[in-house]
Amino acid sequence: MWFTSDNASGAAPEVMAAVTAANAGYARSYGADAFMDRARDQIREIFEAPEAAVYLVATGTVANALALSLYCPPWGAVFCHQHAHITEDECGAPEFYMHGAKLVLVHGAHGRMDPAALEAAIVKAKGSGVHGVQPGAVSITNVTEAGTVHSVAGVAALAAVARAHGLPVHLDGARFANALVATGATAAEMTWKAGVDVVSFGGTKNGCMGVEAVVIFDPAKVWEFELRRKRGGHLFSKHRFLSAQMVGYLEDGLWLRLAAHANAMGARLARGLAQMPDVTMVHPVEANILFPEWATGTHARLEAAGAAYYPFPAPMGRERARLVASWSTTEADVDWFLAALRG
Ligand SMILES: Cc1ncc(COP(=O)(O)O)c(C=O)c1O
């Protein structure tokens, strides 16, 4: 039973069908394919942003790194949560693509930056004069690494701090669809209407083979992004296969249905875990990622039963786990896991 990550899941049949259909005949290369025209139109419609620039890449890491490199100079600072993916899990790619800019870590409970802490970090950086990195951008993650979700008001509160200091805002939306279905917000409300300038719009974790979009609301940045993507080695020549995945993913609202299912399976797991007296939750469950804690010895028992997830140690004779439900998790998978946990 696989709860390691939503990227341990396969690709949705509709996405595979779109890729197979795109395989017929010839298509223009490097993003000039007709599927890309369709994907761009779909994303502009979804974001209610007819002027938005849309580019596809194959990993969330490069989507984040290229997006940030557009907005932060080498002597700049990107303010992000202390456990943000860009700081803990991208091997320095953002710093590399920004040519040495620094990530400044901001604390906050349950994966969300505290707006007051963000304000203090920006003010401190501003006061460092020529000796310190200069405030460059703010990066927010939704769904967060703690599995929690920023409401529109939460994004807007952080973006307001950034804006008050003239800083642009990036949103890491590797699980953007899960955040939208959790809040009921529209893509526009969660991004540009709340003060976001550039979005990494995830596809891979939620049913694609490997595609993420970078959505840029400022047309002035477009040519620079194209050059940075090519120079960084991330302009695919047989681009139609990226485009086709995105088209299949977005057609008829599939992306939202898949995310709603993943979140529902997360909620089913959470309900089952809540009935077990010895299990506590480290973070509130708001989407498809759960962090339960249980008695020592449970990992070994679950592993022997065939459960796959990320185990972590925890203080005071406890063990911690990260469980992720995906678009392909079934109710039977969840019930099996809960039964194995009950022993
Ligand atoms: C929040 C977040 N951002 C970005 C990424 C990066 O995705 P990739 O592994 O495709 O580079 C991930 C993947 O785990 C993620 O969880």
The ligand as an SDF file (V2000), in Angstrom:
LIG
                    3D

 16 16  0  0  0  0  0  0  0  0999 V2000
    5.8600   21.5720   -2.6030 C   0  0  0  0  0  0  0  0  0  0  0  0
    6.7260   21.0070   -3.6770 C   0  0  0  0  0  0  0  0  0  0  0  0
    7.3010   21.8290   -4.5570 N   0  0  0  0  0  0  0  0  0  0  0  0
    8.0580   21.3730   -5.5570 C   0  0  0  0  0  0  0  0  0  0  0  0
    8.3180   20.0300   -5.7110 C   0  0  0  0  0  0  0  0  0  0  0  0
    9.2880   19.6330   -6.7910 C   0  0  0  0  0  0  0  0  0  0  0  0
    8.8890   18.7210   -7.6820 O   0  0  0  0  0  0  0  0  0  0  0  0
    9.9210   17.7950   -8.5060 P   0  0  0  0  0  0  0  0  0  0  0  0
   10.2510   16.6550   -7.6310 O   0  0  0  0  0  0  0  0  0  0  0  0
    9.1360   17.4580   -9.7400 O   0  0  0  0  0  0  0  0  0  0  0  0
   11.1350   18.6040   -8.8440 O   0  0  0  0  0  0  0  0  0  0  0  0
    7.7300   19.1170   -4.8330 C   0  0  0  0  0  0  0  0  0  0  0  0
    7.9650   17.6550   -4.9680 C   0  0  0  0  0  0  0  0  0  0  0  0
    7.9770   16.9020   -4.0270 O   0  0  0  0  0  0  0  0  0  0  0  0
    6.9340   19.6230   -3.7740 C   0  0  0  0  0  0  0  0  0  0  0  0
    6.3670   18.8040   -2.8640 O   0  0  0  0  0  0  0  0  0  0  0  0
  1  2  1  0
  2  3  1  0
  2 15  2  0
  3  4  2  0
  4  5  1  0
  5  6  1  0
  5 12  2  0
  6  7  1  0
  7  8  1  0
  8  9  2  0
  8 10  1  0
  8 11  1  0
 12 13  1  0
 12 15  1  0
 13 14  2  0
 15 16  1  0
M  END
$$$$
